[in-house]
């Protein structure tokens, strides 16, 4: 049997080529799979970052709403120092949120949230600038002095010697008691009879004038 030189090497070379091609294909497939996995991971990471940034904005909106509600419940207006400190804190937080935003978030995505933040800050400005409404204090009206009453009753008029007299009876005394008389210019218990006008007796006591109609 004659053996041709080099014929035994051909199968080996063919097997080596097949093995090499197979190995290259496996490596390429693994690279593609890894690339796809990394792309998906990057996409998920970007989405998570965007969600976190939007959540931070929503948290800030909630804080602004709470501050406005707290101002509504306060009876007095904010002092200038307190207003400036709170405003600076708000601006710093909003600036920090804006700096942390990723470039992947478009202006259209953030426009509604930023507009709401500006509206809330504007309401805070108006609340701080509105002067407090002073409480209305009711002026106490001076109580009218009670009209003092004389300690006697006017019983009628009498004529004595062509002169008119006023008959009086002490308060609380029985009707059958003896009455007294007063003429103009005389006093009884601090009450001075100034004059008798028709059937009206005019008394004066410590600057107070009292008119009593005689029965």
Secondary structure, 3 states (H helix, E strand, C coil): CCCCCCHHHHHHHHHHHHHHHHHHHHHHHHHHHHHHHHHHHHHHHHHHHHHHHHHHHHHHHHHHHHHHHHHHHCCCCCCHHHHHHHHHHHHHHHHHHHHHCCCCCCHHHHHHHHHHHHHHHHHHHHHHHCCCCCCCCCCCCCCCCCCCCCCEEEEEEEEECCEEEEEEEECCCCCCCCCEEECCCCEECCEEEEEEECCEEEEEECCEEEEEECC
